[in-house]
Amino acid sequence: MRINCRVCGGDVEAALDLGRQPTANGFLRPDEIESELFFRLAVGRCDRCTTVQLLEEVKQEVRYHDGYRYQASGSAGHRRHFAENARRFMDTELTGPDPFIVEIGCNDGVMLAAIAEAGVRHLGVEPSGNVARVAAAKGVRVLGEFFDETTAKAVRDGDGPADVIFGANTICHISHIGSVFRGVDALLADGGVFVFEEPYLGTIVDRTAFDQIYDEHIFYFTVRSVQAIAAHYGFELVDAEPIWMHGGEIRYTIARPGRRVPSASVARLLAEEHARGLNEPETLERLRVIVEGVREDLTDLLRRLKAQGRRVVGYGAPAKCTTVTNFCGIGPELLPYVCDSTPEKQGHLVPGSHIPVLPPEVFAADYPDYAVLFAWNHAEEIMAKETGFTEAGGRWILYIPTVHVPGG
């Protein structure tokens, strides 16, 4: 299977295939199983611009809708991170007489709420109606649309140019990347910046974090590929900063050519990627082999524990949980439930694998022997909260970067 690159039209051939998968955040009720949507989850690398991307995509209207299950404010770490982002922008880019910031995919207003509270002119562009209403209840001004060239021009006509256009775990979700950049071109002030934070292919490779591959993530960026994308659409990558989010992301800053001096970190990260061959086709092939080994090790461990009469459940039901359970063939027979603190997911089933999602109170009422930690990027926060589990003799199972039981 191959496609033309969504950025430059180059050739993209499947290199890592995770099989038949549902929409990762499509948590469903038992009566919705018959109508569940599946697609082929496979990624490949463009032979021209090196951008890694999905070969098959689910329509954006299916992925983002009035029943979207993810809310960014659910994690204390996320709340702190985005509060820091808001302060950073207000201290640096939003210092003029009437600054204006636009966030693409503002979700539940986790960042823009602080901007709104400070009285700074802002707009969140959020197509998922339920989370957009949560943001609006926090005082955030929200436009219920997908961000593209048409939307951006309408915002420019009504509000004028934006000093900052921001996206967090959003730009990699948008398949019409050309329309996004043309929209940025139409909306961004001459001296403004387009800043976005996204999962990093380097982290996925280093940590074998294949569970970050799912339907919402169309692109898997590197510094080199973002530099190529920016140049393709008439912009310049001027900064690339590693951040801790989701196990290791990169915050990219893009500006109009010649308006900013590129930071030293851009050249440094490009050199590091070159030295490790991150953008070479062999990288995805090596990852495929390792990922298949993780699948075998995880399923073997769960089957062995079940044969020993041990109770094992899942902890955390992020989108990553969908990729892992479906790729590994893990269902309720191995994990009778997954507990998650998100009310919108409780009482539903994990997409595809149909494992019930229950509240954490069920977990605490009768601790299992083991718990597979799907929300591994929040491991520190979760383990600090669930000391009762380990004090009762419970053990965590992690599969990133390899399958292991800490302390075992």
C-alpha positions in Angstrom: 0.0 0.0 0.0 1.3 3.5 -0.9 0.0 7.0 -1.1 1.2 10.4 -2.3 2.6 12.6 0.5 0.1 15.0 2.0 2.9 17.7 2.1 4.9 17.5 -1.1 3.4 14.7 -3.2 6.3 12.3 -2.8 5.9 8.6 -2.5 4.9 7.1 0.9 4.9 3.3 1.3 3.7 1.4 4.4 6.6 0.6 6.7 4.9 -0.1 10.1 1.5 -1.8 10.0 -0.4 -2.1 13.2 -3.3 -3.8 11.6 -7.1 -3.3 11.7 -7.9 -0.6 14.2 -10.9 1.5 15.4 -10.9 5.2 16.1 -8.8 5.5 19.3 -11.1 7.8 21.2 -14.3 6.2 19.9 -15.3 4.7 23.3 -18.6 3.1 22.8 -21.6 1.6 24.5 -22.4 -2.1 24.1 -25.3 -1.4 21.7 -22.9 0.5 19.4 -20.6 -2.4 18.6 -22.3 -3.4 15.4 -21.7 0.0 13.8 -18.1 0.4 14.9 -15.7 1.8 12.3 -12.3 0.2 11.5 -9.5 1.2 9.3 -5.9 0.1 8.5 -3.4 1.7 10.9 -0.1 1.9 9.0 2.6 4.6 8.7 5.2 5.3 6.1 7.9 7.9 5.3 7.8 10.3 2.3 10.8 9.7 0.1 11.2 13.4 -0.6 10.4 15.5 2.5 10.8 12.6 5.0 7.5 13.3 6.7 6.1 10.1 8.4 2.4 9.8 8.1 -0.6 7.5 8.1 -1.5 5.9 4.9 -5.2 5.6 5.5 -7.1 8.2 7.4 -10.5 8.5 9.2 -12.5 11.6 8.2 -12.0 14.4 10.6 -15.8 14.7 11.3 -15.7 11.1 12.6 -12.7 11.8 14.9 -13.9 15.2 16.3 -17.6 15.6 17.1 -20.0 16.5 19.9 -19.2 13.3 21.8 -15.4 13.6 21.8 -14.0 11.8 24.9 -10.7 13.6 25.6 -10.3 16.6 27.9 -6.8 18.0 28.3 -7.6 19.4 31.8 -8.0 15.9 33.2 -4.3 15.8 34.1 -2.7 18.0 36.8 0.5 17.9 34.8 -1.2 19.1 31.7 -2.9 21.9 33.7 0.5 23.1 35.0 2.1 22.9 31.6 -0.5 24.9 29.8 -0.6 27.5 32.5 3.1 27.9 32.0 2.5 28.2 28.2 0.0 31.0 28.8 2.4 32.9 31.1 5.2 32.5 28.6 3.2 33.9 25.7 1.9 36.8 27.8 5.5 37.6 28.9 7.0 37.4 25.4 4.8 37.6 22.3 1.6 39.1 23.7 3.0 42.4 25.0 1.8 44.9 22.4 -1.1 47.4 22.8 -3.8 44.9 21.7 -2.3 41.4 21.3 -4.3 38.6 19.8 -3.7 34.8 20.1 -5.5 32.0 18.2 -5.3 28.4 19.4 -6.0 25.7 16.9 -7.9 22.9 18.8 -8.2 24.6 22.2 -10.0 21.5 23.6 -11.6 22.4 27.0 -9.7 25.7 27.3 -6.9 24.4 29.4 -4.5 27.1 28.2 -6.8 29.9 26.9 -8.6 30.1 30.2 -5.6 31.8 31.7 -5.3 34.1 28.6 -9.0 35.0 29.0 -8.6 35.7 32.7 -5.8 38.1 31.9 -8.1 40.0 29.6 -5.9 39.3 26.5 -7.8 39.1 23.2 -8.0 35.4 22.1 -9.9 32.9 20.1 -10.0 29.1 20.3 -10.9 27.2 17.1 -12.4 23.9 18.3 -14.6 21.6 16.2 -15.7 19.2 19.0 -18.8 20.8 20.4 -18.8 19.2 23.8 -15.3 20.3 24.8 -15.8 23.7 23.1 -18.7 24.3 25.5 -16.5 23.4 28.5 -14.0 26.0 27.3 -16.7 28.6 26.8 -17.9 28.0 30.4 -14.4 29.0 31.5 -14.7 32.3 29.7 -12.9 31.3 26.6 -14.1 32.7 23.3 -14.5 29.7 21.0 -15.3 29.3 17.3 -16.8 25.8 16.6 -15.0 25.1 13.3 -12.1 23.1 11.9 -9.1 25.3 11.2 -8.3 25.8 7.5 -7.6 28.5 5.0 -11.3 29.6 4.8 -11.7 29.8 8.6 -8.4 31.7 9.0 -9.4 34.3 6.5 -12.7 34.8 8.2 -11.0 35.3 11.6 -8.5 37.8 10.0 -11.4 39.7 8.6 -13.2 39.9 11.9 -10.3 40.2 14.4 -7.3 41.3 12.5 -3.9 39.5 12.4 -2.8 37.2 15.2 0.5 37.7 17.0 0.5 34.0 18.0 -1.1 31.0 16.4 -0.8 28.0 18.8 -1.6 24.3 18.7 -0.8 21.5 21.1 -1.2 17.9 20.0 -3.3 19.3 17.2 -1.3 20.1 14.0 -0.3 16.5 13.6 -4.0 15.6 13.7 -4.9 17.6 10.6 -4.5 15.9 7.2 -5.1 19.1 5.2 -1.8 20.4 6.2 -1.5 22.7 3.2 -4.8 24.5 4.0 -3.5 24.9 7.6 -0.3 26.6 6.5 -2.2 28.8 4.0 -4.5 29.7 6.8 -1.6 30.6 9.0 -0.2 32.7 6.2 -3.5 34.6 5.9 -3.9 35.1 9.7 -0.5 35.6 11.1 0.9 39.1 11.7 4.1 39.8 9.8 6.2 39.5 12.9 4.1 36.8 14.5 4.9 33.2 15.3 3.2 29.9 14.7 4.0 27.6 17.7 2.9 24.0 18.0 3.8 21.1 20.3 3.6 17.6 18.9 4.6 14.0 19.5 8.2 13.4 18.3 9.1 10.5 16.1 12.4 10.4 18.0 10.6 9.6 21.2 8.4 7.0 19.5 11.5 5.3 18.2 13.6 5.6 21.4 10.9 4.4 23.8 9.2 2.0 21.4 6.1 4.1 22.0 4.1 2.6 19.2 0.9 3.4 21.1 1.2 7.0 20.1 0.3 5.9 16.6 -3.5 6.0 16.1 -6.1 7.5 13.9 -5.9 11.1 15.3 -2.2 11.4 14.7 -1.9 11.8 10.9 1.7 13.0 11.1 4.8 11.9 13.1 7.1 14.9 13.0 10.9 15.3 13.2 12.8 18.6 13.3 13.9 17.8 9.7 10.4 17.1 8.4 8.9 20.2 10.1 11.7 22.3 8.6 10.9 20.9 5.2 7.1 21.4 5.7 7.7 25.1 6.8 9.9 25.8 3.8 7.4 24.1 1.4 4.7 26.6 2.5 7.0 29.7 2.6 7.9 29.8 6.3 11.0 29.2 8.4 11.6 26.9 11.4 13.2 29.2 14.0 13.1 27.2 17.1 12.7 23.6 18.2 12.5 22.9 21.9 12.2 19.4 23.5 9.4 19.3 26.2 8.3 16.6 28.6 4.7 16.2 27.5 3.5 12.7 26.5 6.9 11.2 27.2 8.8 13.6 25.0 7.6 16.1 22.4 9.0 19.0 20.5 7.7 22.6 20.6 8.3 24.1 17.1 8.3 27.8 16.4 7.7 28.9 12.8 7.9 32.5 11.5 8.0 34.3 8.1 11.5 34.0 6.5 14.0 36.5 7.8 11.8 37.8 10.7 13.5 35.8 13.4 17.1 34.5 14.0 16.9 30.6 14.2 18.0 29.3 17.6 21.0 27.1 18.0 18.7 24.2 19.0 17.4 23.9 15.5 20.9 23.1 14.1 21.7 20.9 17.1 18.6 18.8 16.8 19.0 18.5 13.0 22.6 17.2 13.6 21.4 14.7 16.2 18.7 13.4 13.9 21.2 13.0 11.1 23.7 11.2 13.3 21.2 8.7 14.5 19.5 8.2 11.0 16.1 9.2 12.4 14.8 10.3 9.0 16.1 7.2 7.1 13.7 4.5 5.9 15.5 1.8 8.0 14.4 3.5 11.2 10.8 2.4 10.8 11.8 -1.1 9.7 13.8 -1.5 12.9 10.9 -0.1 14.9 8.5 -2.6 13.3 10.7 -5.6 14.5 10.9 -4.3 18.0 7.2 -3.5 18.3 6.3 -7.0 17.2 8.5 -8.3 20.0 6.7 -6.1 22.5 3.4 -7.6 21.3 4.6 -11.1 21.9 6.1 -10.4 25.3 3.1 -8.5 26.6 0.5 -11.1 25.5 2.8 -14.0 26.8 3.0 -12.3 30.2 -0.7 -11.7 30.5 -1.5 -15.3 29.5 1.0 -16.7 31.9 -0.4 -14.6 34.8 -3.9 -15.7 34.0 -2.8 -19.3 34.0 -1.3 -18.7 37.4 -4.7 -17.4 38.7 -3.5 -13.8 39.0 -5.9 -11.0 38.5 -4.7 -8.4 36.0 -6.6 -5.2 34.9 -5.7 -2.1 33.0 -5.1 1.4 34.4 -5.9 4.4 32.3 -7.8 4.5 29.1 -6.1 7.1 26.9 -6.2 6.7 23.1 -3.0 4.8 23.4 -4.9 2.0 25.1 -6.9 1.4 21.9 -3.8 0.9 19.8 -2.1 -1.5 22.2 -5.1 -3.7 23.0 -6.1 -4.0 19.3 -2.6 -4.6 18.0 -1.9 -7.2 20.7 -5.3 -8.9 20.6 -6.0 -8.1 24.3 -9.6 -8.3 25.2 -11.8 -8.8 28.4 -10.6 -12.4 28.7 -7.1 -11.1 29.7 -8.1 -7.7 31.1 -11.6 -7.7 32.6 -11.7 -4.0 32.9 -9.6 -0.8 32.5 -10.1 1.9 35.1 -10.1 5.6 34.1 -10.9 8.8 35.9 -12.6 10.4 32.9 -16.4 10.4 33.5 -17.2 10.5 29.8 -15.4 7.1 29.3 -16.7 5.3 32.3 -19.5 2.8 31.5 -18.2 2.6 27.9 -16.0 0.0 26.1 -12.4 0.4 24.8 -12.8 0.7 21.0 -12.2 -2.5 19.2 -11.1 -4.6 22.2 -14.4 -3.9 24.0 -12.8 -4.0 27.5 -15.2 -2.2 29.9 -14.0 1.2 31.3 -14.8 1.5 35.0 -14.1 4.3 37.6 -11.0 4.2 39.8 -13.2 3.4 42.8 -13.7 -0.1 41.4 -9.9 -0.5 41.3 -9.5 0.6 44.9 -12.4 -1.4 46.2 -10.7 -4.7 45.3 -7.1 -4.3 44.2 -5.9 -6.8 41.5 -2.6 -8.5 41.6 -1.3 -6.6 38.6 -2.2 -3.5 36.5 -1.1 -2.7 33.0 -0.4 1.0 33.0 -1.7 2.3 29.7 -1.3 6.0 30.8 2.4 5.5 31.1 3.2 9.1 30.3 1.5 10.0 33.6 3.2 7.2 35.5 4.7 9.4 38.3 1.4 11.1 38.9 -0.6 7.9 38.9 1.8 5.9 41.1 1.9 8.6 43.7 -1.9 8.6 43.8 -2.2 4.8 43.9 0.2 4.0 46.8 -2.6 1.8 48.3 -2.3 -0.6 45.4 1.4 -1.2 45.8 1.1 -1.3 49.6 -1.5 -4.1 49.1 1.1 -6.0 47.1 0.0 -4.9 43.7 2.5 -4.7 40.8 2.5 -2.4 37.8 3.1 -3.8 34.3 4.7 -1.4 31.8 5.4 -2.1 28.1 7.3 1.0 27.3 10.1 0.7 26.2 10.0 -3.0 26.9 7.6 -5.2 28.8 8.6 -5.2 32.4 7.4 -5.2 36.0 9.2 -2.4 38.0 11.0 -3.9 40.9 10.4 -7.4 39.6 
